[in-house]
Amino acid sequence: MIASSWLLVALPALGALVLLVGGKRLNAIGHLIGCATVALSFVYGLVLFLAETFASASDVKLFSWIPVAELQVDFGLRIDSLSMTFVLLITGVGMLIHFYSIGYMADDDGRRRFFGYLNLFVASMLVLVLGNSFVTLYLGWEGVGLASYLLIGWYQGRPSAATAAKKAFLMNRVGDVGLALAIFLMFKYIGSTGYAEVFAGIGDLPPGVVTAIAILLLLGACGKSGQFPLQAWLPDAMEGPTPVSALIHAATMVTAGVYLVARANEIFNATESGRLVVTLVGVVTLLIGCIIGCAYDDIKKVLAYSTVSQIGYMMLAVGLGPFGYALGIMHLLTHGFFKAGLFLGAGSVMHGMNDEVDMRKFGGLWRKMPITFVTFGLGYLALIGFPFLSGYFSKDAIIEAAFGQEGWKGWVFGGAAALGAALTAFYMTRLMLMTFFGKARWKDLKSSDGREFHPHESPPVMTVPMIILAVGSVAAGALFAIGDSLVEWLTPSLGALREAEHTVVPHAAVPFIVVGLSALGVLVAWLIFRRDIPVERPERVSFITRAARKDLYGNALNETLVAKPGVWLARFAVYLDNRGVDGAVNGIAAALGGGSGRLRRMQTGFVRSYALSMLGGGFVVIAALLLVRFS
C-alpha cells in the first residue's frame, strides 16, 4: 500500500483543480466535492496506518523532478511514523473543518472557490509533511503560503482583510528566505537535499555550518508558526472566515514550523547552540502570546494569541532536543483537537450573533447555545490543563521536561512555562465569562452593522464536528499518554525520549504546581469578570494593558527595524539610480548631443567657408613651423 501513498496528496489536489477550473456549473455540488476528496484522503491514510508497520522510514520515488548536473532531486514521499501522524491530523481535523464550512459558508456566493482553496491548502500541507527531501518540503511550504494568502484575504472588499493577507504573505517570505538559504548550505556542503543523505552527512560538517543551518531552519519555522519575531501576522489572519482560522491555527500551517524542527532532529541534535535558540524563541513567544491574550476583547484574536502561546510551548519542547521532540508533537496533536474545537465554537457564536466578535457584547449565551457552550467549554478546560483532559497530559509533560534542564535553564524555561499556564487560565476564563456567563448584554446592544441580536444554536452540520473535536479534547491526551504509546510510536523517527536525570523541581510536584497556578488564574479572572462588564473601554489603563493591546509593540518594532529602513533604502536606491546611474548616462548623452550640435554649425554646405577654413588651417600650420624653426 505504501507504493500508492501518492493518493494521499493526489485526492485533495485533484479536488482543488476541479473546483478552481470547473466553473459555475459546479456551484451546486462544489462543497460536496471538496469534502469528499479530503474524507477519502483521511480514510486512505487511516487504512495505511492500520495496515502497515512503520519501524523504519520508507521512501517512495515518484519521478525525477530536478535533474540538473550535480543537483538531482527526486519527487518522492517519506512514509514513517512522524509523517503518518501528521497525515491523520491534517486530513482528520481538516475533514471536520470542511464539513463545518458547509454550514458556515452556506450563504457565500463563492463557496465552490472557497472549498477549492481549502483543498489546495490540505494538499500543500500533505506535500510538506510527506516529502522526502527539503526541496519537496519547500514546495509544500510555498503552497501553504499561497493558499493562506488566498484564504486570509477571502473577504476582498475589506481593506483590513487585504492588508492581513499581504502581511501574512510578506512575513512568511522573510522566514522562507531562511529555509531556502539552509537548503543551499546543505547542497553546498553535502551535495544533496534528501533527508537520508543530509542526516547521514551532517556529522561531518564544521560545527559553525551545522549551527548556521539550524538557525536558518528555525527562521523558516518562525515564519510559518508565528514565532517571535515573526508572530505579528498570525493574529491578523483572523480576517479570514472562521473555518480558515481553525485550519491555519489548529491542524496545518502553524504546525509546519514545529514539524520542520522535529523532522530535522538529526541536525539540531548536532548543535547545542541551535537547540538553545529554538528553546529561547519558544519561551519568549509563549509569554508574548499569553500577555497579549489577556487584553483583547475580540474573541478570535484571543484565541489567535492563544495559538501563538501554545505553539511557543511546542517550540520550547522540540528545542529541548531528545528530552522533548515527542512531547512537542504530542502537544501539537492535542492542540489540534481543542484549538480547532475552540475556533469552530467561536464561529458558532459569531453565526448566532450577526458575525460579532466583540466579547463585551456577548454574555449569557450558554442558555441560547447549549451545544456550543458545552463543546467550547470542554476545549477551554483542555487548553488550561484541567486534570485528565488532553492539555493536562501534553502541556504538563513539556513543563516537567523544562524544569528538568540543568542549572539556570531549568528555572528559566520551567518557570516561564508554568507562568504561561497561569496566564492561559486567566485569559481563557475571562473569555468564557464574557461570552457565556453573566448578564446578557446583547439585549441592550446592536451589532457592528446595526442589526439586533437574536442568538441561536448552529445547525447540525456545524455542531457535529464541534462535538467530535470536543471528544478528542477530552480523550486524546490520555490515549497518547497511556503506556507512552505516542512516544514509542514516534521513536523510529525522533529517537528515544530521554528523561532528565536532575531537576530543579521534583517531578512529582510539577503537576500540583501547574494545576495550582492554573486554578489561581481561574480564580483571579472570576473575581474580576464575574461582575457586569462595561461595554466601553476605560479611558485610563495601565501601561502593560496599553502595550498588550498594541501587540507589545511587535508591529512597531518590525516597522522600525525592517519596514522603515527598507523604505529608506528603496528611496536611496531610487535617488542613486536617478541622480547617479541615470545622471551619468543622461549626462554623457547630453554632452555628446550638445557637442555635436555645436560642431554641426560648422557644416554650412558653402565651398567658400570650407576654403577659408582650409586657408586658416594652413596659415596656422605654417606659422607654427616658422616659430619652431627660428626659435
KAFENHU-V426686 format. One record per backbone hydrogen bond with DSSP energy under -1.0 kcal/mol. NH is the residue of the N-H (numbers start at 1). CO is the residue of the C=O. If there is no record, write none. Layout:
BEGIN
nh->NH co->CO
nh->NH co->CO
END
This chain:
BEGIN
nh->4 co->1
nh->5 co->2
nh->7 co->4
nh->8 co->5
nh->10 co->6
nh->11 co->7
nh->13 co->9
nh->14 co->10
nh->15 co->11
nh->16 co->12
nh->17 co->13
nh->18 co->14
nh->19 co->15
nh->20 co->16
nh->21 co->17
nh->22 co->18
nh->26 co->23
nh->27 co->24
nh->30 co->26
nh->33 co->29
nh->34 co->30
nh->35 co->31
nh->36 co->32
nh->37 co->33
nh->38 co->34
nh->39 co->35
nh->40 co->36
nh->41 co->37
nh->42 co->38
nh->43 co->39
nh->44 co->40
nh->45 co->41
nh->46 co->42
nh->47 co->43
nh->48 co->44
nh->49 co->45
nh->50 co->46
nh->51 co->47
nh->52 co->48
nh->58 co->79
nh->60 co->77
nh->62 co->75
nh->63 co->75
nh->65 co->73
nh->66 co->73
nh->68 co->66
nh->68 co->71
nh->71 co->68
nh->72 co->70
nh->73 co->66
nh->75 co->63
nh->77 co->60
nh->78 co->130
nh->79 co->58
nh->84 co->80
nh->85 co->81
nh->86 co->82
nh->87 co->83
nh->88 co->84
nh->89 co->85
nh->90 co->86
nh->91 co->87
nh->92 co->88
nh->93 co->89
nh->94 co->90
nh->95 co->91
nh->96 co->92
nh->97 co->93
nh->98 co->94
nh->99 co->95
nh->100 co->96
nh->101 co->97
nh->104 co->100
nh->105 co->101
nh->106 co->103
nh->108 co->105
nh->111 co->108
nh->114 co->110
nh->115 co->111
nh->116 co->112
nh->117 co->113
nh->118 co->114
nh->119 co->115
nh->120 co->116
nh->121 co->117
nh->122 co->118
nh->123 co->119
nh->124 co->120
nh->125 co->121
nh->126 co->122
nh->127 co->123
nh->128 co->124
nh->129 co->125
nh->130 co->126
nh->131 co->127
nh->132 co->76
nh->134 co->193
nh->137 co->133
nh->138 co->134
nh->139 co->135
nh->140 co->136
nh->141 co->137
nh->142 co->138
nh->143 co->139
nh->144 co->140
nh->145 co->141
nh->146 co->142
nh->147 co->143
nh->148 co->144
nh->149 co->145
nh->150 co->146
nh->151 co->147
nh->152 co->148
nh->153 co->149
nh->154 co->151
nh->156 co->154
nh->158 co->155
nh->162 co->158
nh->163 co->159
nh->164 co->160
nh->165 co->161
nh->166 co->162
nh->167 co->163
nh->168 co->164
nh->169 co->165
nh->170 co->166
nh->171 co->167
nh->172 co->168
nh->173 co->169
nh->174 co->170
nh->175 co->171
nh->176 co->172
nh->177 co->173
nh->178 co->174
nh->179 co->175
nh->180 co->176
nh->181 co->177
nh->182 co->178
nh->183 co->179
nh->184 co->180
nh->185 co->181
nh->186 co->182
nh->187 co->183
nh->188 co->184
nh->189 co->185
nh->190 co->186
nh->195 co->132
nh->198 co->194
nh->199 co->195
nh->200 co->196
nh->201 co->197
nh->202 co->198
nh->204 co->201
nh->205 co->202
nh->210 co->206
nh->211 co->207
nh->212 co->208
nh->213 co->209
nh->214 co->210
nh->215 co->211
nh->216 co->212
nh->217 co->213
nh->218 co->214
nh->219 co->215
nh->220 co->216
nh->221 co->217
nh->222 co->218
nh->223 co->219
nh->224 co->220
nh->225 co->221
nh->227 co->222
nh->230 co->227
nh->234 co->231
nh->238 co->235
nh->239 co->236
nh->240 co->237
nh->244 co->241
nh->245 co->241
nh->246 co->242
nh->247 co->243
nh->248 co->244
nh->249 co->245
nh->250 co->246
nh->252 co->247
nh->254 co->248
nh->255 co->252
nh->256 co->253
nh->259 co->255
nh->260 co->256
nh->261 co->257
nh->262 co->258
nh->263 co->259
nh->264 co->260
nh->265 co->262
nh->268 co->264
nh->269 co->265
nh->271 co->268
nh->275 co->271
nh->276 co->272
nh->277 co->273
nh->278 co->274
nh->279 co->275
nh->280 co->276
nh->281 co->277
nh->282 co->278
nh->283 co->279
nh->284 co->280
nh->285 co->281
nh->286 co->282
nh->287 co->283
nh->288 co->284
nh->289 co->285
nh->290 co->286
nh->291 co->287
nh->292 co->288
nh->293 co->289
nh->295 co->292
nh->299 co->357
nh->302 co->298
nh->303 co->299
nh->304 co->300
nh->305 co->301
nh->306 co->302
nh->307 co->303
nh->308 co->304
nh->309 co->305
nh->310 co->306
nh->311 co->307
nh->312 co->308
nh->313 co->309
nh->314 co->310
nh->315 co->311
nh->316 co->312
nh->317 co->313
nh->318 co->314
nh->319 co->315
nh->320 co->317
nh->321 co->318
nh->323 co->320
nh->324 co->321
nh->325 co->321
nh->328 co->324
nh->329 co->325
nh->330 co->326
nh->331 co->327
nh->332 co->328
nh->333 co->329
nh->334 co->330
nh->335 co->331
nh->336 co->332
nh->337 co->333
nh->338 co->334
nh->339 co->335
nh->341 co->337
nh->342 co->338
nh->343 co->339
nh->344 co->340
nh->345 co->341
nh->346 co->342
nh->347 co->343
nh->348 co->344
nh->349 co->345
nh->350 co->346
nh->351 co->347
nh->352 co->348
nh->355 co->350
nh->356 co->353
nh->359 co->297
nh->361 co->358
nh->362 co->359
nh->363 co->435
nh->365 co->435
nh->366 co->436
nh->369 co->365
nh->373 co->369
nh->374 co->370
nh->375 co->371
nh->376 co->372
nh->377 co->373
nh->378 co->374
nh->379 co->375
nh->380 co->376
nh->381 co->377
nh->382 co->378
nh->383 co->379
nh->384 co->380
nh->386 co->381
nh->389 co->386
nh->390 co->473
nh->393 co->389
nh->394 co->390
nh->395 co->391
nh->398 co->394
nh->399 co->395
nh->400 co->396
nh->401 co->397
nh->402 co->398
nh->403 co->399
nh->405 co->402
nh->409 co->406
nh->411 co->407
nh->412 co->408
nh->413 co->409
nh->414 co->410
nh->415 co->411
nh->416 co->412
nh->417 co->413
nh->418 co->414
nh->419 co->415
nh->420 co->416
nh->421 co->417
nh->422 co->418
nh->423 co->419
nh->424 co->420
nh->425 co->421
nh->426 co->422
nh->427 co->423
nh->428 co->424
nh->429 co->425
nh->430 co->426
nh->431 co->427
nh->432 co->428
nh->433 co->429
nh->434 co->430
nh->435 co->431
nh->436 co->432
nh->441 co->362
nh->441 co->439
nh->443 co->440
nh->444 co->441
nh->447 co->451
nh->450 co->447
nh->462 co->459
nh->463 co->459
nh->464 co->460
nh->466 co->462
nh->467 co->463
nh->468 co->464
nh->469 co->465
nh->470 co->466
nh->471 co->467
nh->472 co->468
nh->473 co->469
nh->474 co->470
nh->475 co->471
nh->476 co->472
nh->479 co->475
nh->480 co->476
nh->481 co->477
nh->482 co->478
nh->484 co->481
nh->485 co->482
nh->486 co->480
nh->488 co->484
nh->489 co->485
nh->490 co->486
nh->493 co->490
nh->494 co->490
nh->495 co->491
nh->498 co->322
nh->504 co->403
nh->509 co->506
nh->510 co->506
nh->513 co->509
nh->514 co->510
nh->515 co->511
nh->516 co->512
nh->517 co->513
nh->518 co->514
nh->519 co->515
nh->520 co->516
nh->521 co->517
nh->522 co->518
nh->523 co->519
nh->524 co->520
nh->525 co->521
nh->526 co->522
nh->527 co->523
nh->528 co->524
nh->529 co->525
nh->530 co->526
nh->546 co->542
nh->547 co->543
nh->548 co->544
nh->549 co->545
nh->551 co->548
nh->552 co->547
nh->553 co->550
nh->554 co->551
nh->557 co->553
nh->558 co->554
nh->559 co->555
nh->560 co->556
nh->561 co->557
nh->562 co->558
nh->563 co->558
nh->564 co->559
nh->566 co->562
nh->567 co->563
nh->568 co->564
nh->569 co->565
nh->570 co->566
nh->571 co->567
nh->572 co->568
nh->573 co->569
nh->574 co->570
nh->575 co->571
nh->576 co->572
nh->577 co->573
nh->578 co->574
nh->579 co->575
nh->580 co->576
nh->581 co->576
nh->582 co->577
nh->584 co->580
nh->585 co->581
nh->586 co->582
nh->587 co->583
nh->588 co->584
nh->589 co->585
nh->590 co->586
nh->591 co->587
nh->592 co->588
nh->593 co->589
nh->594 co->590
nh->595 co->591
nh->596 co->592
nh->597 co->593
nh->598 co->594
nh->599 co->595
nh->600 co->596
nh->602 co->599
nh->603 co->600
nh->604 co->602
nh->610 co->606
nh->611 co->607
nh->612 co->608
nh->613 co->609
nh->614 co->610
nh->615 co->611
nh->616 co->612
nh->617 co->613
nh->618 co->614
nh->619 co->615
nh->620 co->616
nh->621 co->617
nh->622 co->618
nh->623 co->619
nh->624 co->620
nh->625 co->621
nh->626 co->622
nh->627 co->623
nh->628 co->624
nh->629 co->625
nh->630 co->626
END
